């Protein structure tokens, strides 16, 4: 079943949040009701309500009154169903939001600063909203620094915010916990500074996809529209994560293309099935060696595009544009790689990277959307199997833990299963029938613990379904 998107251009609800009394956010019944109305299921609402209550209690304990007006924001994580390492090269992916995420309470402050507190850990940061704020590489606050620095430069923001947040997302697990923080900080500052009233912002960002692309540029440091690039957080990623976080609908998977972000198709999540998520316990933090390996996958796609331009004289600047040519022939790109003598990578490496992008983006992604649309779910599972196999053989971003989890999920009866996110650790999703949902997570967890006992402590298994995009709570 296919549906046209109805509300992608509505930025008002993201950047003009309603005020809520702080005491209401400490009210469990109010929280559950509001969260369910926004699209979270009963279990997810209870989890998110707990995160919000933690933030509210922190503020009430500090002496704020229950009548104090605040804004309350929920920002989900995401699942990448298919489309591994394609977004930064102008490819596509099939994505949805999780029903787990970051809860945040936002208060105005008089200074041009962003004051942050992680209500779970007690960690704090206090940052000036200035264009030259220095980075703090490897720290969670570096995402807030990138947001404040870029918004201060691009839109001259000067109204500060205090953000108390609590995340229900496992960190460094491939579920975009860092991008969820980026979105939370950006929406907090954007709403405080009336970005929708600024002509430059309205000219640059006209819909939710545009905001997602802009926030991807905030992280990766690239230019956006007429706004020049600046220092990001060190990853050469795309805007898939931000798009899933800002543009999802509960119960749907969405096919997007990137660079620029553009919606292709929505496919309803099949009735009678759930996601089961396995967090491997092998952290996929984008620091040091993993950062270099992640950026290598991005840099090689850029190198292939450079070689294509050099050899053919054409102007396509990324693999997605090359593969989108009406007369596209993968052998012509292979010939350009072989003919160019100035590349800084091996020819075999670049051929392997090209083959992966071509198969994942041009072949498997359209096939998997069509299989879901036509409810050919056995075929869907086989296509996902192929994607997982190519990630291991060609991307080479899998580890024994994620390979085992995907294979074992299929052995236990999952209709489909795949690792997702950056790789080099992280998580695996499995599509499981409702009648198995009471027994599958335990069996999967038990098999994993037996195979990788040293990962047992950091592993986590939970049930989820496609969730809504980021939203503010209202009375």
Secondary structure, 3 states (H helix, E strand, C coil): CEECCCCCCCCHHHHCCCCEEHHHHCCHHHHHHHHHHCCCCHHHHHHHHHHHHHHHHHHHHCCCCCCCEEEEEEEEEEEEEECCCCHHHCCEEEEEEEEEEEEEEEEEECCCEEEEEECCCCCEEEEECCCCCCCCCCCCHHHHHHHHHHHHHHHCCCCEEEEEEEECCCCCCCCCHHHHHHHHHHHHHHHHCCHHHCHHHHHHCCCHHHHHHHHHHHHHCCCECCECCCCCCCCCCCCHHHHHHHHCCCCEEEEEECCCCEEEEEEECCCCEEEEEEECCCCCCCCHHHHHHHHHHHHHHHHHHHHHHHHHCCCCCCHHHHHCCCCCCHHHHHHHHHHCCCCCCCHHHHHHHHHHHHHHHHHHHHHHHHHHHCCCHHHHHHHHHHHHHHHHHHHCCCCHHHHHHHHHHHHCCCCEEEEECCCCCCEEEEEEEHHHHHHHHHHHHHHHHHHCHHHCCCCEEEEECCECCCEECCC
